[in-house]
Amino acid sequence: MSSTRGRWPVRKLALLLYPFTAAAVAINLFMLGLMWQAIGLPALSPVWALILSVPLGVPATFLVARWVRGLMDEAER
């Protein structure tokens, strides 16, 4: 019995998941900034990692929401 009633659209999932995805992007950017030091580049500060994660979190969130929607569809089958 597959119905679309109660089905979460990708957009709604993205809104719910954005804070978590943007935080994950910020952590990864900060860690990347730390690794940059090994090749002589300056480190990325935590503040800049957070600032950059705001716009970079949008496409990442869309991809995560599509992935979660696919998992939910698979679980319903």
C-alpha positions as CSV (number, residue, x, y, z in Angstrom):
1,M,0.0,0.0,0.0
2,S,2.0,2.9,-1.3
3,S,0.4,6.2,-0.9
4,T,1.7,9.7,-1.1
5,R,-0.2,10.7,1.9
6,G,2.2,11.7,4.7
7,R,5.1,11.5,2.4
8,W,7.8,14.1,3.2
9,P,8.9,16.0,0.1
10,V,12.6,16.7,-0.5
11,R,12.1,20.4,0.2
12,K,10.6,19.8,3.6
13,L,13.4,17.4,4.5
14,A,16.0,19.9,3.3
15,L,14.5,22.6,5.6
16,L,14.7,20.1,8.5
17,L,18.2,18.9,7.8
18,Y,19.9,22.2,6.9
19,P,21.2,23.1,10.4
20,F,22.8,19.6,10.7
21,T,24.2,19.6,7.2
22,A,25.6,23.1,7.4
23,A,27.3,22.2,10.8
24,A,28.9,19.2,9.1
25,V,30.1,21.3,6.3
26,A,31.6,23.8,8.8
27,I,33.4,21.0,10.6
28,N,34.8,19.6,7.4
29,L,35.9,23.0,6.2
30,F,37.7,23.7,9.5
31,M,39.4,20.3,9.3
32,L,40.4,21.0,5.7
33,G,41.8,24.3,6.8
34,L,43.9,22.5,9.4
35,M,45.3,20.1,6.8
36,W,46.2,23.1,4.5
37,Q,48.8,24.0,7.1
38,A,50.8,20.9,6.0
39,I,51.4,22.5,2.6
40,G,52.1,26.0,3.9
41,L,48.7,27.6,3.5
42,P,47.2,29.6,6.4
43,A,44.6,27.8,8.6
44,L,40.9,28.5,8.2
45,S,39.5,30.0,11.4
46,P,36.4,28.5,13.0
47,V,34.5,31.7,12.3
48,W,35.3,31.6,8.6
49,A,34.4,27.9,8.4
50,L,31.0,28.8,9.8
51,I,30.6,31.8,7.4
52,L,31.5,29.6,4.4
53,S,29.2,26.8,5.5
54,V,26.1,28.9,5.2
55,P,26.1,29.1,1.4
56,L,27.9,25.8,0.9
57,G,25.4,24.0,3.2
58,V,22.5,24.7,0.7
59,P,23.6,22.3,-2.1
60,A,24.9,19.8,0.4
61,T,21.6,19.8,2.2
62,F,19.7,19.3,-1.1
63,L,21.9,16.2,-1.8
64,V,21.4,14.9,1.7
65,A,17.6,15.4,1.5
66,R,17.5,13.5,-1.8
67,W,19.5,10.7,-0.3
68,V,17.3,10.5,2.8
69,R,14.1,10.6,0.7
70,G,15.5,7.6,-1.3
71,L,16.2,5.7,1.9
72,M,12.6,6.5,3.1
73,D,11.2,5.3,-0.2
74,E,13.2,2.1,0.0
75,A,12.1,1.5,3.5
76,E,8.5,1.8,2.5
77,R,8.8,-0.9,-0.1
